[in-house]
Amino acid sequence: MYLAKKSLTRLLTSLISASVILSVNFYLPTKSVADYSNPNLYSEADVDRSNKSPILRNLREAMQLFEQGNRQYKNAQYSEAEKSLKMALDLLDAGSLRGFNNPKTRQEGFSFKIPFILNIESSKTIPVASNISNFLVPLDNLYAKIIYLITQGYNPSEAALQVSNEEIKESVEEFIQSLQGNSPNLDDTPQEENTNEISNFGVDTLEDVHSLELKTLQLLQRVFVAQGKDDKFEEEAFKAAQLIRNLELLRIVPFAAYALSDEVYQGTRVYDNTLLPKLTFPDNLSYKDFRRIAQEQKSTIVYYSVASETELFAWIAQPTGKVYFRKIDFTPSDISLDKLVKSGYRAASSYLDRGNERKESIQPVRDLKLRNLEERFVRESEHQEKLKQLHQRLIDPIEDLLPASPEEHVVFIPQNSLFLVPFPALKDSSGRYLIEKHTIRTAPNLHSLLHKRRPLDRFPRGRDILIVGNPADRNVLNLPGAEKEAINIAQRSGSDALIRNESNENTVRSRISNAKILHFATHGVLDVRPSKPRDVMMVIETGKNSTFVHRIEGVPNSKRISNGVSYSFWFDREEEKTWHIVRTKGSLPGAIKLYGSYLTSQEILNLKLNASLAVLSACNTAYGEFGYSTVLGLPLSLGLAGVPRVAVSLWSVPDESTQILMSDFYTQMRIQAAQGRVIDEPQALRKAMLTVKNDKQHQDPINWAGFTLMDVSQ
């Protein structure tokens, strides 16, 4: 597929201030750079080469400083801990705290070498560049093999060229088995549904620059707050929290998108190597920026940062420009934040068992993977308890800082598992839901609130709105509610709905680029193969005057349908070189069902869209591959394609009640437009949620609280 160069250029240039969503993995596991005391894994030559490796030597020194800072923090030596952790970050900073520079403003004389592209002939052998094969196979364990060679002292570029060396084959397999307990296919280990996580490293017992930086910054936040005698330390902690988000979003997100972009590579041919990224230091938003954004948007912004298993930090910026800090301690509780969120999520996404429900009358859901029927019910007492516990922990400590008017926006910026929180369904001690008191939207980062979005000053009509409903074929469940929803919205907007076989890929693609609103009432899928899946491994080397790309391309493992991302970052201070290693398995996660096919996140990534709003009225459309502060999935892809705001679902939404919710959502937007107002989507969604909630038949939160409006501007 040929696409204009500008969209990837736009992707790379905008990511200086980008950020996008979710995570269920709180903390990086305990890691080491490499244990060379095991004679079964490492020879004397390995140890000698490792000791001489500037990459590993730098990491070891930084790790020692981190461990020293951690000890000092535990001993309440906060000033000393701050110094140790800053020294560790300084050792790791060789462009490591950097993002993308605008390709148009690169320094003169900066040049790129033609990337070195390899295709895989077999899963065990990597041919040289002159022996490129058109037959592609899975890249089993390739990521782990490259990491193994780095632990032996090779730089990542050398490792990419050495993996085909038969002499190291046996050692590599022993290394993999020692780390995974003899589990084969390290890169393709199945993960729990809806909890896929971005692997910052791929081999969870070792450390790279990226994961060590995140861990160091997380501890540095706590050190600053522990010193909190004045606002200065709270501001410093905020900067550290922002850097944690930036590092992930300015590395993993663009490189995963870059690896799968149709613009850069077409088959084995380099289409445009001038789009290769160059690293630069990203601007870090300050308290001043935080205040300004809240004032400009006339919103209260709640910025959460998960500091540890027992500590949650919250910064609250009000429309007046005032900023407050609250520390939320989980130590007295017998349940972790992670477990609390998951239990609250389950309570909100299940039907209430009041003792007289007819389970056979449950609505069909817009999901291709249905949960067990019994698992879709929760006792009413448990429902009340879990949602009140979440409110008590997340909202009670900041409730006095939230607006009194229910019309004013509250923007939640979650982190880690907090992306799973159904904020509208949280209950206060009197039993009132949060949506009854506030207009709610979410955002992955402050950066996603910076970009000027295209507000809807009138309700779109005709071809300005693309409506897809119930693309049922022989392979999926019929969704009569989705079909009715699409027809109702079309009738009210003077548009035509693409129903059943009309919602085929060709028709949708011909209309998607020019629409102002995109509405998909269909099935949502987390893992699906695109029509031409690609299993891509890239080692991207950047130096003073050049960028060199080792690209190895295969196909996803045929044994399982899974999308995923592995990423690590390395740095050689002496050579002033950095390496990004990224592997994408098949595609970015997430897809929406069309008739006879799917529209995947990867395919959306390569589109240029002009819509102001995308409504994904399907199941689990907020999900994807989770990281610290982002998720690779449909919201991210839509944001990168040009859509500033999306309505997405946190769970498997019921067909009938979703039809009522969405129909009223569009009714409320039409009313606003008829009153001459700029359309306020969060207010419209709030009123639609209350309409469904007040209907006794659909009063359970599963019917109305599953959707969130998310700012995803890039």
N, C-alpha and C positions, 0 to 999 in steps of 0.2 A: 504494500500500500504506500503510495507516494503522498507525502504531506509536506506543507510548507515548512521551511526552516524556522520560521519565526516562533512557532509554538514551543519548541525545545529551548530556543534562545531565551524566550520569555520565562520558561521554567527555571533555567539556570540563573538568570539575572535576578529573578524575583526572590529566590530562596535565601538571599542575604537576610531578609526579614520574615522568612516564612515560619509557620508552625502549624501542625495539624495533629489529631488525637491519639489514648486508652492504655491501660495495662493491668494485668493481674499478677505480674511478677514484681514484687516490691524491691528486693535487694539482690545485688549480685552475690553469687556464692563465694565462699572463701577460696581464693585462688593463689597460685604461686607462679612465678615466671617459668621455672622448670626445675625438677628435682634430679640432679645429676649423680645422686648417691646410689642409684639403682644400676648395678653393673649389667643387669639383664637387658637394659634399654640403651645404655650409653657406653661407648668405648672411650678409651683415653683420648683418642683423636677427636671424638665428639666433644668431650669436656674442654679440650684445648681450643677447638674452634669456637665453642660457645663463649669461653672466657675472653676471647679476642673480639667477639661480636659486639660492635658499639650499640646495636639495637637492644640486645639483651642486657648489656652492662648498664645502659641508661635506665632500663626498666627495673633492674634489681635495685639500683640506687634510689629510684623514686618509690619503690615498694618499701624499702627500709625506712624512708622518711615518713611514709604514710603510717606504717606500724608504730613508729616513734610518736607521731602526732596522736594516734589513737590511744596509746598508753598515757600520754600527757593529758588528754581530754578526760580519761577515766579518773585521773588523779587530780582533776580540777585545776590543772596548770594550763589555763586557757590561752594566755598570751604565748606561751611556748608552743602549744599545739598549733596555734594559728601560724606561727613562723615555720614550723616543720611542714605543714600542709601546703603553704604557699611555695616553699622550696621544692616540694615534690611536683607541684604544678608547673613551676618554672622549668624543671628538668624535662617535663613532658611536652613543653610548649615549643614546638618547632613547626609552627603552622598548625599545631594540633587544636588550638582554639580558633580555628579559622573556617570560614564557609566559602561560598562562591563569589567570585568577582564578576562584574559585568564583562562578557567577552569583548564588547565594543571598546572598553577602556583599558584593555590589557597594555602593559608597557611595550613600547616598540622594541622589536628585536626578539620578542618571545615567539618561539617556534615550536611546532609539534613534529615528532617523528611519526611516520606512518605506523599505525598500530600493528602489532604482530598478532595475527589471527590464526587460531588453531581450531580444527574440528576433531572430534573424538572418533577414532577408528574402533576402539573397544574400551570397555570400562576399566581396563588395566593398563592400557598403553596409550601414551600421548605422542603422536607422530610429530616430526619436525615440520616447520612451516611449508616446506616444499612437498609434503606428502599429505595434502588436505583431502579428506574423504567426504563424500556426500552422505554417507551412512552414519547417522548419529545414534548414540546409545546413552543410557543414564550415566551420570558422573558419580557413581557410587564411591563414597569415602574420599573423593578428591580433595575436598576442603581440609579434611583432617590430615591428609598426606602432606599438603603444603604447610600446614601448621607444624607438623612433625619436623619438617626440614628447617623451619625457622628456629625451632628449639635446638637444632643441631648447629646453628650459627650461620646458615644461609640467609641472605636477604630474600624477601618475598619474590622478587623477579627471578633470582637464581633458582628458588624453590619451584617456581612454575615450570622452569625448563628441566628440572631434575626429576620430576615425578615419574617419568617414563624409564628411569634408570633401573634395570633389573636387579642391580646389586643392593639397592636399598629396599626392595620390595618386601623381604621378610621382616626387616626391622620395622617398617611402617605398619605391617599387619600386627606385630607384637605390641607396638605403641597403641594402636587403636583398641586392641583387645584389653590392654591393661587399663585404659581409661573407661571403657564401656562394659566391662565384665563379660568379654567375649561376645558382645552383641554386634551382629553384622550391620552393614549399611548405616554407619554413624550419621550420615547426612540425611537419612530417610527414615529415622525413627518416628513411628506414629505419635501424634500428640492428641490430647483431649479435644473433643469438638468444642469450638467457641473459646478455647483458651490457647490458641497458637501464639507463640511468643517469638519475637525477633531474637535470634541468637546473635549477641554482640561478638561472639567468638566462635561458636560452633563446637568447641571443645571446652566444657565448662570447668575443667580443673586448672586451666592455665589463664594467664593474664595478658592482655594487650594494652596498648596506650589508651584506647578509647574507654574500655571498661574501668581501668585504673583511674582515669580522670573523673569519670562519673562518681565512682566511690569516694574519691578524695573530696570532690565538691560537695557531696552529700554530707560528709562529716564536717566540712568547713562551715556549712550552714549551722549545724548544731553548736559549733564552737562560738560563732558570732552571737547566736541567741543566748548562749550561756553567759556571755559577757555583757548582756544587754542592760547596761546602766543608762544608756540614752538611745535616741533614735538612730544614731550613726550605725550601731551594730545591726539593727533591724534592716537598715538599708543595705548593708554589706551582705547580710544573709539573703536578701531578695536578689541581689546580683548573682550570688552563687546559684540560687534556685533557677534563675533565668538561663545561666550558662549550661546547666544540666539539660534543659530543654533544647537549647540551641545546638549543642554538640551533636545530639542525635538527629535533629531535624536538618542540620546542615551537612550531614555525612550520609547516614543510611538512606534517608528519603531521596535525595537527588541521585545518589549512585545506583539505587535500585531502579529508579525511573530511567536513568541514563542507560542502564544495562538492557532494559526492555524496550527502549525507544526505537520506533521504526525509522526515525529520521537519521540516526547515526549509522546504523548497520542495516543492510538489506542482503540477507543471505550471508555470504562471506566477503562482501564488498563494502568498503568504507564509503559511505555516502557523503559525509561532511565531517572531516576530522578537525575543523576549526571550532567545533562545538565542544571539544573536550574541556573539562573544567580546570580552572586554576584556582588555588586556594588563597583566601585572604581573611583577615580578622573581621568577624561580624560585629556590628554595633550591638551592645547589650543595653536593653531598655532599663531605665533607672526609675526611681520613685517619681521623679519629675514627669517622665513619660507616662507612668501609671496614672498619676493625677490628671494629666492632660487628656488621656483617652477617656477616662470616666466623665470628665467635664464635657468634652466634645460630644460624646454619645448620650449624655444625660442618663447615665446608667450607674448602678452600683455593681462593681466588679469584685467577685470573691475569688481570690487566687490561692489555690491549695498547693502545698508542697509536702510530700510524704518524706519526712526526715529520717525515720527509722521505724521499726516494728511498733514502737510505743509512742512515737511523737509525730504529730501532724501540725504543720505551720499554716496559718491563714493570714493573708494580707487583704484588707477590705478597702477599696477606694470608692468614695462617695461622689455624687455629681457636684458637690461643693468644692471638691479638690482635696478634701481631707483624707488621709490614709491612716488606717489603724492596723495593728498587728495583734494576733491572738495565737497563743500556743495551746494546742489541744493534747492532753496527756492521756494515753490509754493504759497506763500502768495499773490502775486499780481494777481494770476490767479483766474478766477471765476469758475474754475472747479477743483475738487480734482484729485489727482494722480490716484486714483481708477477709477473714471469715465473717465478720459482721456485714461487710458489703455483699458478700455472696449470699448470705442467708436473707438479707433484705431484698436482694434482687429476686431470689426464688419466691419470696412471699408476694412480691408485687406482680410477678409474671405467672402466677398460678390462680386458679379459681378458688374461691373460699368455700370450704366444706362446712355448711351450717347444719348438716344432719339430714337435710331433705332434698339434696340436689339429685337430679337424674343425670348420671354421668354420661349416659348414651346421647344426651342432648347437647353435648359440647359442640361448639362451632368448629368447622374446619379452619385450619390456620394456613397462612400463606408461606408455608415452608415445605421443602421437599423431604426433610428429615424430621419426622414427627416424634415427639417424646412419648413415652409410655403413658397411657391414659391415666393410670393411678398417680403418676408423678405430676400431673397437671392440677392436683388439688392440695390445698394446705388448710390446716385447721384455722378457724377464725381467730382463736386466741393467739396462735403462733403468728398469724398475719399482723395482728395489732401490735404484738410485742416487738417483732423484728423491725417494722417500719418506725415505731416510736423510738427504738434504740438508735437507729440511724439518725433520726431527727435530733435526738438528745446529744449525740456525739458531734454531728456535723453542723447543725443549725443553731442549737441552743446557745453555744458559746459566742455566736456572732449575731444573734437575732436582734439585739438592741441596735445594731448598725444597719439593718436592712430597712428599705423605705416603707413608710406607712401606707402609701397609696398602692393598691393592687395593679394599677395601670403602669407604674414605673418598672423598667426592666431591671432584673437581677441576672447578671452574667456569671455563670460558674465556669471557672477554668480548673478542671480536675487534673489529677495525675495518677498514674498507675491504676489500681483497681477502682479508683473513684470514677473512672469513665463508665463503670457499670451501674452507678447509682441512679435510680429513677427518681430524680429530685421532685417532680410533681407529686409523687405518691407518698413522700415522707409525712409522718403524722406527728403533730405536737401533743402535749400532755392532755389537751382537751379533746383530741380526736379530729382536729381540723387538718386537712391535707395542705401541703405547702402551696399547691396551685390555687387554692382558694384565697391565698393572701398575696401572691406575687405572680408577676409575668416573668417567665423563665426562659432563658436560652443558654447555650453552652458554647465554649470555644476551646480549642486545644492550647492556645498560647496567646499572649498579648499581641504578638505580631499579626495574627489573623484578624485582629480588630483594627489594625492600622490602615488597611487598604480601603479606599473609597469604593463602596459598592454601588451598583446601579439600582436605586430605589424604584419600586413600582408606583408611579404616580397615577396610573390608571389600571383597570383590570384588563388583562390581555384578552383578545378575542380572535376568532378565526385561527389562522396558521401561526399566530403568536404564542399559542399554547399547544404543546405536543402531549396527547393523552393516549396512553396505552393501557388496555384493560383485559384481564383474563385471557392470556395467550395460550389457552389450553390446547394441547395436542394429545397424542396417544400416550405420551410418557409422563404426564403430570396430572394432578388432581384438578378437577374443574372448580373454579372460584366464582360462583354466581354473585357474591357480594362485590367482588372486584369489578365484575362486568357492569353491574348496576351503578357502582361508584363512577366508573369512567363515563357511562352514558349520561348520568346526572350532571357531572361537571361539564361535559361537552354541550349539553343543551343550554346550560346557564351562561356559557361563554360564546355561544354561536360557533362552536368548533365541531369537528368530527372526531369521534373516538376510534382508535384502531383496536378492533375487537377480534379475538381469536386469530384466524389465519391472516387477517389484515395487519396484525402486529408482527410481521416478519422483519427480518434484519434489513433487507433492502429498503423497505418503506420507512422504517424508523431512521435509518442512516440518512436518507434523503431529506429528512425534515428536522433532524435534531439540532443542527448547527445554528439555525436562525430563530428558534423559538425563544420566547422570553421566560416561559415556565415549562419545565419538564415534569410530567406526572406519569409515574409507572405504578399501576395497580396490578401486581403480579406476584410471582414467587421469588423469594430471595434465596441465594445459595452462597455459602462461604467458599467451598472448594469446588471448582469446576475447571475443566481443561478448556482453554481457548481453542479455536479451530487450528491454529498452528502454534502449539506450545513450544516454549524454549527453555531449556535448562542451561543457564548461563553462569559461567565462572569468569570473573574478571580480576586481574591484578593490575592496578593502576598506579604507576610510578610517576611521581612529580619531582623534578629537580629545579635547579636555578633557571635553566634555559630550555627545558624540554619536558614533554610528557610522553610516557611510553606505556602502551596498553597491551597486556597479554590477555587475549579473549579466547576462552575455550567454550565451545557450544555443543550441547548434547540435547537429549529429549528427557522429559520427566520419567521417573521410574514407572513402568507400566503396571506394577503391582498395586499401586494405590494412587488415588487422586488427592494430591496435596500441593498447596502452594506455600512457599516459605522463603525467608531471607536469612542468610548468615552474613555477618559483617565483622571485620576487625580492621584496626588501624595501627600502623607501625611507623617508626621514625628513626632515622640515622642522623644524629647531630653532626658527626664529623663530615659526612658526605652532603649534608643538607638536603636529604631526600626523604620523602614520605611515600607510604604505600597504603592504598585502600584495597582490601580484599573483599569482594562481594560475590555471593552466590544467590541467584534467584531460581527457585525450583518451579518451573512451569509458567508461572504468571504471578501478578499481584493477586492477593485473595479477593474474593467477592465478585458476584455476578447477579444480574437480574434476568429473569426468564423472558425470552421472546418466543414467538411461534416457530418451533423447529430449531431453535438455537438459543444462545445466550449473548447478552451484552456484558462483557467482562470488564473488570477494573483496568486490565492492561489495554484493552481496546479503547476505553474511555480516555485513558491517559494520552493516547495519540490523536484525540479529537481537539478541535478548537470550538468552544461553545460560547454563546452570547447570552445565555439565560441568567436571570437574576435569582432564580429559585429552582431547585430540583427537589421534587417530592418523591421519595422512594417508599411507596405504600406497599411494603412487602416485609418479609420476616428478616430480622437480624441484619439489617442493612447498615448498622453502625459498626459492625464487626469487621475483623481482618486479622492481620499479623501484628501482635501487640509488642510495643516497646516501652521504654521508660515514659515517654511523653507523646507518643504518636501511635497511630495504627495505619498500616499499609492496607488500604481497602477502598471501598467505593467512595466515601466522603473525601479522602485524600485525592483520588484520581479525578473526581469532579472539580475539586478546588484547583488542581493543576491544569485542568482543561479550561478553566475560566469561570466557573460557577462560584459566586461568593457565599451563598447560604444554601444549606440542604436540610430537609426534614427526613430523618432516618429513625429506624426502630431498634430498640434494645433487645427485643425478644420476638418469639413467634406470635405474631399478632392474629387475633381471631378475624375471620373474614367478614362476618356480618357487622359487628360493632365498629370495625375499622371503616367500613363503608359509610356508616352514620357519622363517624368522627370526621372523615375527610370531606363529606358533602357539606357538613356544617362549617368546616374550616374555610372552604371556598365561599360559602354564603357570607361569612363574616368579612372576608376580604372584599367581596362585592359591595357590602354595606359601607365599608370604609371609603371605597372609591366613589360611591354614589354621594357620599357626604363631602366630597371634595378633598379628602385627606390623602396623604401619602400612605400607601398600604403598610400596616404594621403587622407582619406575619406572626410574631410572638404573641401579640394581644389576640389576634384571630384564633390561634391555636389554643390559647388558654380558654377562651369562651367556648370553643368546640369541645374541649375536654370536660368543662363543667356541664355542658349540655348532656353529654353521654353519662357522666357520673351521676347526674340527677335522675336518670332513667333507672328505675329499680331493677329492670331486667339486665342492665349492663353496668351496674354500680361498682363492680369489682375493678381495681386498678389495671388488671390485665387487659381490660377493654378500652382504656383511654390514656393510661400513663406511659405507654411504651415508646411514644415518639418524642424526639427532641429536635429543636431547631438549632442548628450548629453553624457558626460562622467558620468558613474554611478558605477564606481568601488567600491567595498566594501572591 
